[in-house]
Every structure is written in C-alpha cells, then in structure tokens.
Amino acid sequence: MRQRPQLGRERDLLCLAQWSEMTVTSLSDIPVRVDCHMRQAGDPFMIDSVLSEIQTSLRRLIESGRPSVIDLRSLPRMRSATYQALKDALSTGEVTAVIEADVKITVRETQYPGVWWLTHANEQGGIVTEFIEITMIPDILRPHAADLRAGLNRLDQALTVSRVEPSTMTHAGTTQPNQTRGKRP
C-alpha cells in the first residue's frame, strides 16, 4: 500500500524518525534522495522569508506610514521556480500600470493592497530590475510637481483655444453647430 506524500513539518518529523532508527557507520549508509517536488515548487524557506519581510513591512507601513522596498535581484539563489512560486503566492490585485520610458516599467498591485511588484524591462524585453514595494502607491506613479504644472499649463491652453458657447454643448459634452445664433424666439 502506497503512503500519501508527507508535507512540511510532518514530512520532516517522519524523516527524523526514520533517521533515528538507522545505524550509520559510513557515509554510504546515509540515504540520499532528490526531492523533485521541492525543486519544482521553489525554495519554500526563501519564499517564507520574503513573505515574512513583506508582512513586517506592511505592518510598519500601516503603523508608521514608512514604505519599504525589496530588491528581488539582490536575493541570493533565486531560482526560476522560487521566483514563480513567490509571484504565485503574491498573485495579482486590481491595479496594473505600464510606464513607457527609457525602460518599460510594469507596476502590478499584488493581492495584498499596499504590496506592489515592479518590473523594469529594457528595449529587448529583458528584465533589468525587479522590486517589491510596500507603499500606499509606488513613487514611480506619483507625478513630479513640475509635471503637474506643465500639465496644468497645457490644459489651460487647450481650454483657451477651444472655448465654446454653453448653448453649443450637448449633454455628452460634444459641440453642435449653434442653430439659434442671431434668431429670436
């Protein structure tokens, strides 16, 4: 009869129990087994470590308003399976923004409000940097004061040039030729 696979601590305790029953007199007596499931699922210890750091940072954001950043490229031994498992654990939230600049920046809210996954890609689509930001809104999405002023100036100019008489506006805000101009009812 086949046993069900052991998970997490239950598996570790079973291994410890089996190990304590063994007599080891040389290295060849130690059984070695490659855990393919763990290799496919990624490094659970690294994932738990990153998620714990996010949890601490999110708590700090709520309590003090202080944002945090985790540079995913600086984490040691982040294999593709671990990377994907972390991405799956954080999942996708309601907001995604793409910024087209010198590099393409994708800002994706995770399933946890205040936790954002930012990816900077070069022109060829290769990932240059990746961050998890724990903040109300990532700084990259906040306009600079100079940009706000420039936008207001452009809007002022656009409105000055395209001013229309109120009687020519339709309910949807589009203009119609003024049929009553110069006529009295």
N, CA, C and O atoms as a DFTB+ gen file, in Angstrom:
740 C
 N C O
     1  1       0.836      -1.171       0.000
     2  2       0.000       0.000       0.000
     3  2       0.887       1.243       0.000
     4  3       1.841       1.339       0.773
     5  1       0.563       2.182      -0.868
     6  2       1.358       3.389      -1.009
     7  2       0.960       4.435       0.020
     8  3      -0.228       4.668       0.247
     9  1       1.944       5.062       0.638
    10  2       1.658       6.116       1.604
    11  2       1.461       7.433       0.880
    12  3       2.033       7.672      -0.184
    13  1       0.631       8.294       1.485
    14  2       0.444       9.621       0.902
    15  2       1.719      10.428       1.132
    16  3       2.431      10.191       2.109
    17  1       2.018      11.383       0.241
    18  2       3.222      12.191       0.434
    19  2       3.123      13.010       1.714
    20  3       2.051      13.513       2.051
    21  1       4.216      13.141       2.415
    22  2       4.246      13.917       3.643
    23  2       4.553      15.366       3.298
    24  3       5.367      15.631       2.413
    25  1       3.928      16.288       3.969
    26  2       4.120      17.697       3.683
    27  2       4.734      18.416       4.871
    28  3       4.456      18.087       6.025
    29  1       5.554      19.382       4.581
    30  2       6.088      20.288       5.576
    31  2       6.697      19.617       6.783
    32  3       7.534      18.723       6.658
    33  1       6.270      20.053       7.955
    34  2       6.833      19.550       9.218
    35  2       6.532      18.075       9.428
    36  3       7.336      17.353      10.018
    37  1       5.396      17.630       8.955
    38  2       5.040      16.217       9.092
    39  2       6.081      15.355       8.365
    40  3       6.519      14.325       8.876
    41  1       6.469      15.805       7.151
    42  2       7.482      15.081       6.381
    43  2       8.818      15.119       7.107
    44  3       9.519      14.109       7.177
    45  1       9.179      16.304       7.660
    46  2      10.449      16.436       8.371
    47  2      10.497      15.540       9.601
    48  3      11.526      14.925       9.879
    49  1       9.389      15.462      10.341
    50  2       9.342      14.602      11.528
    51  2       9.468      13.127      11.147
    52  3      10.132      12.355      11.839
    53  1       8.830      12.744      10.049
    54  2       8.934      11.364       9.585
    55  2      10.385      11.039       9.209
    56  3      10.897       9.970       9.544
    57  1      11.041      11.974       8.509
    58  2      12.448      11.766       8.135
    59  2      13.324      11.636       9.382
    60  3      14.208      10.781       9.439
    61  1      13.076      12.485      10.374
    62  2      13.848      12.434      11.612
    63  2      13.638      11.102      12.326
    64  3      14.587      10.511      12.840
    65  1      12.393      10.633      12.355
    66  2      12.097       9.348      12.999
    67  2      12.796       8.213      12.255
    68  3      13.362       7.315      12.879
    69  1      12.758       8.253      10.920
    70  2      13.426       7.209      10.147
    71  2      14.938       7.270      10.360
    72  3      15.599       6.238      10.466
    73  1      15.480       8.494      10.422
    74  2      16.904       8.683      10.611
    75  2      17.351       8.145      11.971
    76  3      18.406       7.519      12.077
    77  1      16.550       8.389      13.010
    78  2      16.945       7.957      14.351
    79  2      16.931       6.437      14.492
    80  3      17.576       5.896      15.390
    81  1      16.210       5.747      13.622
    82  2      16.157       4.280      13.688
    83  2      17.287       3.633      12.911
    84  3      17.451       2.414      12.972
    85  1      18.077       4.421      12.177
    86  2      19.124       3.868      11.319
    87  2      20.443       3.746      12.075
    88  3      20.722       4.486      13.019
    89  1      21.227       2.797      11.628
    90  2      22.589       2.661      12.127
    91  2      23.507       3.125      11.009
    92  3      23.507       2.565       9.912
    93  1      24.289       4.160      11.303
    94  2      25.155       4.731      10.281
    95  2      26.594       4.524      10.726
    96  3      27.017       5.007      11.776
    97  1      27.345       3.783       9.889
    98  2      28.752       3.556      10.204
    99  2      29.670       4.208       9.169
   100  3      30.870       4.351       9.400
   101  1      29.093       4.607       8.013
   102  2      29.891       5.292       6.990
   103  2      28.964       6.194       6.174
   104  3      27.741       6.112       6.291
   105  1      29.553       7.042       5.358
   106  2      28.759       7.950       4.535
   107  2      27.831       7.204       3.577
   108  3      26.739       7.682       3.269
   109  1      28.252       6.065       3.120
   110  2      27.422       5.314       2.175
   111  2      26.148       4.772       2.839
   112  3      25.209       4.377       2.148
   113  1      26.115       4.753       4.183
   114  2      24.912       4.300       4.884
   115  2      23.819       5.372       4.931
   116  3      22.674       5.076       5.271
   117  1      24.168       6.606       4.592
   118  2      23.192       7.703       4.640
   119  2      22.404       7.715       3.336
   120  3      22.977       7.881       2.259
   121  1      21.093       7.540       3.437
   122  2      20.294       7.555       2.213
   123  2      20.187       8.973       1.654
   124  3      19.997       9.935       2.398
   125  1      20.312       9.084       0.341
   126  2      20.193      10.371      -0.336
   127  2      19.032      10.271      -1.304
   128  3      18.915       9.318      -2.074
   129  1      18.181      11.278      -1.246
   130  2      17.013      11.300      -2.112
   131  2      16.842      12.718      -2.632
   132  3      16.935      13.674      -1.862
   133  1      16.593      12.865      -3.924
   134  2      16.333      14.174      -4.504
   135  2      14.834      14.412      -4.434
   136  3      14.045      13.618      -4.947
   137  1      14.454      15.493      -3.805
   138  2      13.043      15.840      -3.655
   139  2      12.621      16.668      -4.860
   140  3      12.781      17.889      -4.862
   141  1      12.088      16.020      -5.871
   142  2      11.703      16.698      -7.106
   143  2      10.588      17.708      -6.870
   144  3      10.560      18.753      -7.521
   145  1       9.673      17.418      -5.956
   146  2       8.575      18.343      -5.679
   147  2       9.125      19.674      -5.173
   148  3       8.650      20.739      -5.567
   149  1      10.121      19.608      -4.303
   150  2      10.679      20.832      -3.749
   151  2      11.401      21.625      -4.836
   152  3      11.354      22.855      -4.827
   153  1      12.063      20.949      -5.767
   154  2      12.770      21.625      -6.837
   155  2      11.779      22.322      -7.760
   156  3      12.052      23.430      -8.222
   157  1      10.641      21.705      -8.037
   158  2       9.640      22.304      -8.905
   159  2       8.906      23.446      -8.211
   160  3       8.569      24.438      -8.858
   161  1       8.658      23.331      -6.936
   162  2       7.882      24.333      -6.219
   163  2       8.722      25.528      -5.801
   164  3       8.166      26.543      -5.381
   165  1      10.010      25.443      -5.898
   166  2      10.854      26.532      -5.449
   167  2      11.311      26.307      -4.026
   168  3      10.951      25.315      -3.392
   169  1      12.091      27.217      -3.541
   170  2      12.661      27.123      -2.206
   171  2      11.650      27.684      -1.203
   172  3      11.490      28.901      -1.109
   173  1      10.970      26.817      -0.455
   174  2       9.934      27.306       0.463
   175  2      10.496      28.195       1.569
   176  3       9.796      29.078       2.065
   177  1      11.742      27.975       1.957
   178  2      12.337      28.791       3.005
   179  2      12.557      30.222       2.519
   180  3      12.325      31.180       3.256
   181  1      13.007      30.356       1.274
   182  2      13.206      31.693       0.719
   183  2      11.863      32.395       0.533
   184  3      11.732      33.583       0.827
   185  1      10.873      31.663       0.047
   186  2       9.548      32.244      -0.151
   187  2       8.978      32.716       1.186
   188  3       8.473      33.834       1.287
   189  1       9.058      31.867       2.209
   190  2       8.577      32.254       3.541
   191  2       9.335      33.458       4.074
   192  3       8.744      34.330       4.712
   193  1      10.637      33.515       3.821
   194  2      11.450      34.629       4.285
   195  2      11.004      35.938       3.631
   196  3      10.855      36.952       4.313
   197  1      10.793      35.918       2.324
   198  2      10.358      37.123       1.611
   199  2       8.956      37.520       2.057
   200  3       8.687      38.699       2.285
   201  1       8.067      36.547       2.183
   202  2       6.701      36.858       2.621
   203  2       6.691      37.418       4.051
   204  3       5.899      38.307       4.362
   205  1       7.563      36.903       4.910
   206  2       7.662      37.429       6.277
   207  2       8.173      38.865       6.272
   208  3       7.701      39.705       7.037
   209  1       9.141      39.137       5.403
   210  2       9.652      40.513       5.276
   211  2       8.547      41.442       4.769
   212  3       8.422      42.572       5.240
   213  1       7.758      40.976       3.825
   214  2       6.631      41.770       3.318
   215  2       5.624      42.013       4.435
   216  3       5.116      43.125       4.581
   217  1       5.336      40.992       5.215
   218  2       4.388      41.125       6.327
   219  2       4.866      42.178       7.322
   220  3       4.088      43.031       7.746
   221  1       6.144      42.120       7.695
   222  2       6.712      43.095       8.631
   223  2       6.656      44.502       8.033
   224  3       6.308      45.462       8.720
   225  1       6.997      44.615       6.763
   226  2       6.996      45.914       6.097
   227  2       5.592      46.479       5.962
   228  3       5.391      47.684       6.116
   229  1       4.623      45.628       5.678
   230  2       3.241      46.087       5.555
   231  2       2.719      46.554       6.913
   232  3       2.011      47.558       6.999
   233  1       3.063      45.841       7.949
   234  2       2.674      46.255       9.305
   235  2       3.289      47.623       9.634
   236  3       2.619      48.491      10.193
   237  1       4.570      47.806       9.283
   238  2       5.251      49.080       9.527
   239  2       4.604      50.204       8.716
   240  3       4.467      51.321       9.214
   241  1       4.206      49.921       7.474
   242  2       3.533      50.923       6.644
   243  2       2.224      51.359       7.292
   244  3       1.912      52.549       7.334
   245  1       1.467      50.401       7.793
   246  2       0.182      50.703       8.424
   247  2       0.390      51.524       9.699
   248  3      -0.336      52.485       9.951
   249  1       1.383      51.139      10.498
   250  2       1.586      51.783      11.802
   251  2       2.301      53.125      11.718
   252  3       1.993      54.036      12.486
   253  1       3.250      53.259      10.797
   254  2       4.055      54.488      10.775
   255  2       4.020      55.226       9.436
   256  3       4.484      56.362       9.338
   257  1       3.472      54.585       8.414
   258  2       3.454      55.218       7.101
   259  2       4.772      55.106       6.356
   260  3       4.930      55.698       5.288
   261  1       5.720      54.357       6.902
   262  2       7.046      54.229       6.292
   263  2       7.063      53.112       5.242
   264  3       6.827      51.949       5.571
   265  1       7.341      53.461       3.983
   266  2       7.382      52.442       2.921
   267  2       8.681      51.638       2.957
   268  3       9.652      52.030       3.604
   269  1       8.680      50.505       2.248
   270  2       9.850      49.628       2.166
   271  2       9.981      49.104       0.743
   272  3       9.019      49.084      -0.024
   273  1      11.196      48.681       0.411
   274  2      11.466      48.113      -0.909
   275  2      12.305      46.857      -0.731
   276  3      13.253      46.832       0.055
   277  1      11.941      45.805      -1.478
   278  2      12.738      44.574      -1.516
   279  2      13.233      44.424      -2.950
   280  3      12.434      44.323      -3.881
   281  1      14.538      44.410      -3.122
   282  2      15.153      44.252      -4.438
   283  2      15.270      42.753      -4.714
   284  3      16.113      42.074      -4.129
   285  1      14.425      42.245      -5.603
   286  2      14.408      40.805      -5.870
   287  2      15.704      40.317      -6.509
   288  3      16.081      39.159      -6.334
   289  1      16.388      41.189      -7.247
   290  2      17.643      40.795      -7.892
   291  2      18.783      40.651      -6.886
   292  3      19.805      40.039      -7.195
   293  1      18.616      41.206      -5.691
   294  2      19.678      41.114      -4.685
   295  2      19.543      39.864      -3.823
   296  3      20.432      39.556      -3.029
   297  1      18.440      39.149      -3.976
   298  2      18.246      37.946      -3.153
   299  2      19.125      36.817      -3.681
   300  3      19.158      36.573      -4.887
   301  1      19.833      36.130      -2.797
   302  2      20.719      35.049      -3.252
   303  2      19.920      33.814      -3.685
   304  3      18.872      33.501      -3.121
   305  1      20.434      33.140      -4.680
   306  2      19.890      31.843      -5.125
   307  2      18.403      31.883      -5.504
   308  3      17.680      30.929      -5.219
   309  1      17.945      32.932      -6.122
   310  2      16.539      32.997      -6.517
   311  2      16.406      32.271      -7.859
   312  3      16.568      32.865      -8.925
   313  1      16.106      30.971      -7.777
   314  2      15.909      30.169      -8.981
   315  2      14.569      30.515      -9.615
   316  3      13.706      31.109      -8.967
   317  1      14.397      30.149     -10.861
   318  2      13.170      30.495     -11.573
   319  2      11.938      29.869     -10.916
   320  3      10.872      30.484     -10.913
   321  1      12.060      28.673     -10.365
   322  2      10.915      28.031      -9.704
   323  2      10.531      28.794      -8.431
   324  3       9.349      28.950      -8.124
   325  1      11.539      29.263      -7.698
   326  2      11.280      30.039      -6.491
   327  2      10.650      31.379      -6.849
   328  3       9.697      31.824      -6.209
   329  1      11.194      32.011      -7.877
   330  2      10.668      33.288      -8.372
   331  2       9.187      33.136      -8.750
   332  3       8.352      33.948      -8.351
   333  1       8.876      32.104      -9.512
   334  2       7.494      31.887      -9.945
   335  2       6.588      31.550      -8.761
   336  3       5.444      32.003      -8.715
   337  1       7.077      30.772      -7.814
   338  2       6.275      30.430      -6.636
   339  2       5.986      31.682      -5.802
   340  3       4.890      31.825      -5.258
   341  1       6.962      32.587      -5.699
   342  2       6.747      33.843      -4.981
   343  2       5.723      34.704      -5.718
   344  3       4.828      35.284      -5.103
   345  1       5.862      34.780      -7.020
   346  2       4.915      35.548      -7.835
   347  2       3.501      34.978      -7.692
   348  3       2.531      35.730      -7.592
   349  1       3.391      33.651      -7.683
   350  2       2.080      32.999      -7.500
   351  2       1.524      33.255      -6.102
   352  3       0.322      33.468      -5.946
   353  1       2.381      33.236      -5.087
   354  2       1.929      33.453      -3.711
   355  2       1.379      34.866      -3.536
   356  3       0.410      35.075      -2.807
   357  1       2.002      35.835      -4.208
   358  2       1.533      37.215      -4.092
   359  2       0.352      37.494      -5.017
   360  3      -0.471      38.363      -4.731
   361  1       0.269      36.771      -6.104
   362  2      -0.840      36.863      -7.052
   363  2      -1.007      38.288      -7.579
   364  3      -0.112      39.121      -7.436
   365  1      -2.145      38.554      -8.182
   366  2      -2.400      39.848      -8.812
   367  2      -3.591      40.515      -8.179
   368  3      -4.611      39.879      -7.912
   369  1      -3.455      41.805      -7.940
   370  2      -4.545      42.598      -7.375
   371  2      -5.346      43.292      -8.458
   372  3      -5.473      42.781      -9.571
   373  1      -5.883      44.448      -8.134
   374  2      -6.804      45.150      -9.015
   375  2      -6.139      46.154      -9.949
   376  3      -6.749      46.561     -10.937
   377  1      -4.901      46.567      -9.662
   378  2      -4.289      47.660     -10.406
   379  2      -3.033      47.194     -11.125
   380  3      -2.180      46.525     -10.543
   381  1      -2.931      47.559     -12.408
   382  2      -1.710      47.355     -13.182
   383  2      -1.483      48.615     -14.001
   384  3      -2.414      49.141     -14.611
   385  1      -0.250      49.097     -14.016
   386  2       0.107      50.269     -14.811
   387  2       1.391      49.962     -15.562
   388  3       2.278      49.281     -15.048
   389  1       1.481      50.473     -16.784
   390  2       2.683      50.306     -17.586
   391  2       3.200      51.692     -17.945
   392  3       2.457      52.526     -18.462
   393  1       4.466      51.930     -17.670
   394  2       5.107      53.206     -17.951
   395  2       6.100      52.975     -19.075
   396  3       7.033      52.182     -18.950
   397  1       5.881      53.683     -20.178
   398  2       6.784      53.586     -21.324
   399  2       7.771      54.739     -21.229
   400  3       7.401      55.885     -21.481
   401  1       9.008      54.460     -20.874
   402  2      10.057      55.471     -20.763
   403  2      11.321      54.877     -21.391
   404  3      11.232      54.071     -22.317
   405  1      12.493      55.269     -20.894
   406  2      13.730      54.662     -21.388
   407  2      13.680      53.153     -21.208
   408  3      14.156      52.396     -22.053
   409  1      13.097      52.731     -20.095
   410  2      12.820      51.319     -19.858
   411  2      11.318      51.189     -19.648
   412  3      10.660      52.142     -19.230
   413  1      10.782      50.028     -19.934
   414  2       9.353      49.776     -19.713
   415  2       9.195      49.313     -18.274
   416  3       9.823      48.344     -17.848
   417  1       8.352      50.014     -17.532
   418  2       8.143      49.678     -16.131
   419  2       6.707      49.208     -15.957
   420  3       5.759      49.935     -16.250
   421  1       6.566      47.981     -15.476
   422  2       5.244      47.444     -15.180
   423  2       5.063      47.468     -13.670
   424  3       5.869      46.912     -12.924
   425  1       3.998      48.119     -13.237
   426  2       3.673      48.226     -11.816
   427  2       2.408      47.408     -11.609
   428  3       1.362      47.706     -12.185
   429  1       2.510      46.373     -10.781
   430  2       1.371      45.476     -10.575
   431  2       1.089      45.353      -9.088
   432  3       1.951      44.957      -8.304
   433  1      -0.132      45.700      -8.719
   434  2      -0.534      45.501      -7.333
   435  2      -0.692      43.994      -7.118
   436  3      -1.196      43.285      -7.989
   437  1      -0.264      43.516      -5.964
   438  2      -0.465      42.102      -5.649
   439  2      -1.847      41.943      -5.011
   440  3      -2.600      42.909      -4.890
   441  1      -2.162      40.735      -4.613
   442  2      -3.455      40.515      -3.959
   443  2      -3.518      41.190      -2.588
   444  3      -4.581      41.253      -1.972
   445  1      -2.379      41.692      -2.114
   446  2      -2.315      42.367      -0.822
   447  2      -2.183      43.868      -1.070
   448  3      -1.123      44.326      -1.497
   449  1      -3.239      44.641      -0.812
   450  2      -3.155      46.089      -1.030
   451  2      -1.954      46.681      -0.298
   452  3      -1.689      46.365       0.861
   453  1      -1.241      47.548      -1.009
   454  2      -0.038      48.152      -0.451
   455  2       1.227      47.396      -0.804
   456  3       2.327      47.865      -0.512
   457  1       1.092      46.227      -1.431
   458  2       2.255      45.431      -1.853
   459  2       2.256      45.416      -3.383
   460  3       1.348      44.874      -4.012
   461  1       3.289      46.018      -3.964
   462  2       3.384      46.227      -5.410
   463  2       4.604      45.510      -5.972
   464  3       5.668      45.510      -5.353
   465  1       4.453      44.897      -7.146
   466  2       5.551      44.217      -7.834
   467  2       5.912      45.084      -9.034
   468  3       5.086      45.275      -9.927
   469  1       7.141      45.614      -9.069
   470  2       7.597      46.486     -10.142
   471  2       8.663      45.782     -10.958
   472  3       9.628      45.251     -10.409
   473  1       8.484      45.779     -12.271
   474  2       9.431      45.155     -13.184
   475  2       9.920      46.198     -14.175
   476  3       9.114      46.841     -14.848
   477  1      11.237      46.372     -14.271
   478  2      11.854      47.288     -15.227
   479  2      12.464      46.431     -16.333
   480  3      13.333      45.599     -16.071
   481  1      12.008      46.637     -17.571
   482  2      12.500      45.841     -18.694
   483  2      13.179      46.740     -19.721
   484  3      12.756      47.876     -19.934
   485  1      14.233      46.232     -20.357
   486  2      14.920      47.004     -21.391
   487  2      14.151      46.917     -22.714
   488  3      13.087      46.301     -22.778
   489  1      14.689      47.531     -23.757
   490  2      14.005      47.568     -25.058
   491  2      13.780      46.174     -25.642
   492  3      12.824      45.962     -26.389
   493  1      14.652      45.224     -25.307
   494  2      14.518      43.855     -25.813
   495  2      13.556      43.024     -24.960
   496  3      13.298      41.865     -25.284
   497  1      13.030      43.587     -23.890
   498  2      12.103      42.868     -23.022
   499  2      12.772      42.139     -21.875
   500  3      12.092      41.510     -21.065
   501  1      14.099      42.211     -21.790
   502  2      14.823      41.565     -20.694
   503  2      14.635      42.332     -19.395
   504  3      14.623      43.563     -19.387
   505  1      14.491      41.606     -18.311
   506  2      14.286      42.241     -17.014
   507  2      15.600      42.841     -16.531
   508  3      16.619      42.157     -16.439
   509  1      15.551      44.135     -16.226
   510  2      16.722      44.850     -15.732
   511  2      16.730      44.821     -14.208
   512  3      17.732      44.450     -13.597
   513  1      15.627      45.206     -13.599
   514  2      15.487      45.164     -12.150
   515  2      14.057      44.782     -11.802
   516  3      13.133      44.962     -12.595
   517  1      13.900      44.253     -10.601
   518  2      12.570      43.932     -10.083
   519  2      12.549      44.233      -8.597
   520  3      13.473      43.899      -7.855
   521  1      11.459      44.877      -8.184
   522  2      11.303      45.252      -6.791
   523  2       9.918      44.870      -6.311
   524  3       8.968      44.800      -7.091
   525  1       9.819      44.627      -5.028
   526  2       8.524      44.584      -4.362
   527  2       8.519      45.817      -3.475
   528  3       9.350      45.953      -2.577
   529  1       7.572      46.714      -3.735
   530  2       7.445      47.920      -2.923
   531  2       6.243      47.772      -2.009
   532  3       5.158      47.379      -2.437
   533  1       6.455      48.091      -0.760
   534  2       5.379      48.086       0.218
   535  2       5.116      49.554       0.521
   536  3       5.845      50.186       1.285
   537  1       4.073      50.082      -0.085
   538  2       3.770      51.506      -0.015
   539  2       2.321      51.739      -0.419
   540  3       1.693      50.872      -1.028
   541  1       1.795      52.904      -0.081
   542  2       0.425      53.227      -0.477
   543  2       0.311      53.258      -2.000
   544  3      -0.605      52.677      -2.581
   545  1       1.257      53.943      -2.628
   546  2       1.336      53.994      -4.089
   547  2       2.810      54.164      -4.450
   548  3       3.495      54.994      -3.852
   549  1       3.310      53.395      -5.415
   550  2       4.730      53.497      -5.765
   551  2       5.095      54.902      -6.244
   552  3       4.316      55.551      -6.943
   553  1       6.269      55.358      -5.866
   554  2       6.728      56.693      -6.251
   555  2       6.739      56.884      -7.763
   556  3       6.492      57.991      -8.242
   557  1       7.017      55.838      -8.514
   558  2       7.083      55.953      -9.967
   559  2       5.740      56.395     -10.562
   560  3       5.704      56.949     -11.660
   561  1       4.638      56.153      -9.842
   562  2       3.318      56.556     -10.323
   563  2       2.926      57.965      -9.883
   564  3       1.946      58.520     -10.379
   565  1       3.677      58.540      -8.966
   566  2       3.376      59.892      -8.481
   567  2       4.006      60.915      -9.434
   568  3       5.200      60.842      -9.722
   569  1       3.204      61.865      -9.921
   570  2       3.789      62.884     -10.808
   571  2       4.640      63.872     -10.012
   572  3       4.369      64.154      -8.845
   573  1       5.668      64.384     -10.669
   574  2       6.506      65.418     -10.074
   575  2       5.759      66.749     -10.148
   576  3       4.917      66.940     -11.025
   577  1       6.061      67.656      -9.243
   578  2       5.400      68.967      -9.210
   579  2       5.566      69.700     -10.542
   580  3       4.622      70.334     -11.015
   581  1       6.741      69.625     -11.149
   582  2       6.977      70.297     -12.437
   583  2       6.075      69.710     -13.523
   584  3       5.560      70.443     -14.367
   585  1       5.883      68.384     -13.502
   586  2       4.995      67.744     -14.478
   587  2       3.550      68.183     -14.262
   588  3       2.814      68.389     -15.227
   589  1       3.139      68.326     -12.999
   590  2       1.786      68.793     -12.704
   591  2       1.574      70.200     -13.261
   592  3       0.549      70.475     -13.884
   593  1       2.550      71.099     -13.037
   594  2       2.442      72.470     -13.548
   595  2       2.401      72.488     -15.076
   596  3       1.611      73.223     -15.668
   597  1       3.247      71.684     -15.711
   598  2       3.264      71.638     -17.176
   599  2       1.930      71.112     -17.705
   600  3       1.416      71.615     -18.704
   601  1       1.378      70.117     -17.047
   602  2       0.074      69.586     -17.462
   603  2      -1.026      70.615     -17.303
   604  3      -1.893      70.734     -18.168
   605  1      -1.004      71.361     -16.209
   606  2      -1.997      72.407     -15.997
   607  2      -1.870      73.487     -17.065
   608  3      -2.882      73.967     -17.575
   609  1      -0.648      73.876     -17.412
   610  2      -0.444      74.871     -18.471
   611  2      -1.001      74.391     -19.802
   612  3      -1.655      75.154     -20.513
   613  1      -0.747      73.125     -20.145
   614  2      -1.290      72.586     -21.409
   615  2      -2.805      72.565     -21.394
   616  3      -3.436      72.880     -22.403
   617  1      -3.407      72.196     -20.255
   618  2      -4.863      72.174     -20.139
   619  2      -5.428      73.592     -20.234
   620  3      -6.445      73.810     -20.891
   621  1      -4.778      74.550     -19.586
   622  2      -5.205      75.951     -19.692
   623  2      -5.200      76.404     -21.149
   624  3      -6.156      77.026     -21.612
   625  1      -4.119      76.091     -21.872
   626  2      -4.019      76.484     -23.282
   627  2      -5.082      75.787     -24.124
   628  3      -5.699      76.410     -24.988
   629  1      -5.296      74.504     -23.875
   630  2      -6.299      73.757     -24.649
   631  2      -7.687      74.339     -24.424
   632  3      -8.470      74.435     -25.369
   633  1      -8.007      74.724     -23.207
   634  2      -9.328      75.287     -22.911
   635  2      -9.477      76.697     -23.473
   636  3     -10.565      77.077     -23.906
   637  1      -8.407      77.467     -23.470
   638  2      -8.455      78.811     -24.022
   639  2      -8.711      78.763     -25.521
   640  3      -9.494      79.559     -26.038
   641  1      -8.072      77.851     -26.216
   642  2      -8.212      77.726     -27.659
   643  2      -9.574      77.165     -28.042
   644  3     -10.148      77.598     -29.042
   645  1     -10.094      76.246     -27.303
   646  2     -11.316      75.558     -27.725
   647  2     -12.557      75.971     -26.949
   648  3     -13.528      75.217     -26.899
   649  1     -12.543      77.156     -26.343
   650  2     -13.743      77.612     -25.619
   651  2     -14.913      77.689     -26.594
   652  3     -14.788      78.216     -27.699
   653  1     -16.049      77.154     -26.162
   654  2     -17.275      77.214     -26.959
   655  2     -18.374      77.808     -26.111
   656  3     -18.312      77.764     -24.883
   657  1     -19.385      78.365     -26.766
   658  2     -20.511      78.922     -26.032
   659  2     -21.267      77.794     -25.355
   660  3     -21.395      76.717     -25.936
   661  1     -21.774      78.005     -24.138
   662  2     -22.501      76.950     -23.425
   663  2     -23.686      76.414     -24.212
   664  3     -24.020      75.238     -24.067
   665  1     -24.340      77.232     -25.045
   666  2     -25.516      76.755     -25.783
   667  2     -25.153      75.761     -26.873
   668  3     -26.035      75.081     -27.396
   669  1     -23.865      75.658     -27.232
   670  2     -23.472      74.719     -28.270
   671  2     -23.048      73.370     -27.709
   672  3     -22.705      72.469     -28.474
   673  1     -23.064      73.210     -26.384
   674  2     -22.661      71.945     -25.755
   675  2     -23.852      71.009     -25.664
   676  3     -24.947      71.435     -25.297
   677  1     -23.655      69.738     -25.993
   678  2     -24.700      68.735     -25.835
   679  2     -24.578      68.121     -24.458
   680  3     -23.653      68.433     -23.708
   681  1     -25.517      67.242     -24.125
   682  2     -25.464      66.609     -22.808
   683  2     -24.230      65.738     -22.629
   684  3     -23.807      65.500     -21.498
   685  1     -23.642      65.257     -23.725
   686  2     -22.456      64.410     -23.624
   687  2     -21.176      65.228     -23.671
   688  3     -20.082      64.667     -23.610
   689  1     -21.298      66.565     -23.779
   690  2     -20.100      67.392     -23.776
   691  2     -19.524      67.644     -25.152
   692  3     -18.467      68.267     -25.260
   693  1     -20.185      67.178     -26.223
   694  2     -19.691      67.424     -27.569
   695  2     -20.354      68.682     -28.103
   696  3     -21.412      69.086     -27.623
   697  1     -19.738      69.292     -29.085
   698  2     -20.291      70.527     -29.626
   699  2     -21.186      70.239     -30.824
   700  3     -20.956      69.296     -31.580
   701  1     -22.205      71.066     -30.979
   702  2     -23.120      71.020     -32.111
   703  2     -23.152      72.426     -32.704
   704  3     -22.963      73.401     -31.977
   705  1     -23.383      72.546     -33.986
   706  2     -23.497      73.898     -34.556
   707  2     -24.654      74.631     -33.869
   708  3     -25.687      74.032     -33.570
   709  1     -24.470      75.919     -33.627
   710  2     -25.478      76.726     -32.959
   711  2     -26.526      77.147     -33.992
   712  3     -26.276      78.027     -34.815
   713  1     -27.697      76.513     -33.944
   714  2     -28.771      76.780     -34.900
   715  2     -29.558      78.024     -34.551
   716  3     -30.258      78.565     -35.407
   717  1     -29.464      78.492     -33.316
   718  2     -30.306      79.623     -32.901
   719  2     -29.538      80.934     -32.885
   720  3     -30.097      81.959     -32.495
   721  1     -28.286      80.934     -33.293
   722  2     -27.481      82.143     -33.244
   723  2     -28.118      83.236     -34.135
   724  3     -28.404      83.004     -35.310
   725  1     -28.326      84.403     -33.559
   726  2     -28.867      85.528     -34.293
   727  2     -30.376      85.484     -34.448
   728  3     -30.946      86.441     -34.972
   729  1     -31.051      84.435     -34.024
   730  2     -32.511      84.338     -34.127
   731  2     -33.115      84.553     -32.770
   732  3     -32.557      84.161     -31.745
   733  1     -34.279      85.189     -32.782
   734  2     -35.017      85.362     -31.544
   735  2     -36.235      84.474     -31.580
   736  3     -36.850      84.286     -32.629
   737  1     -36.585      83.922     -30.418
   738  2     -37.757      83.045     -30.421
   739  2     -39.048      83.805     -30.585
   740  3     -40.121      83.202     -30.606
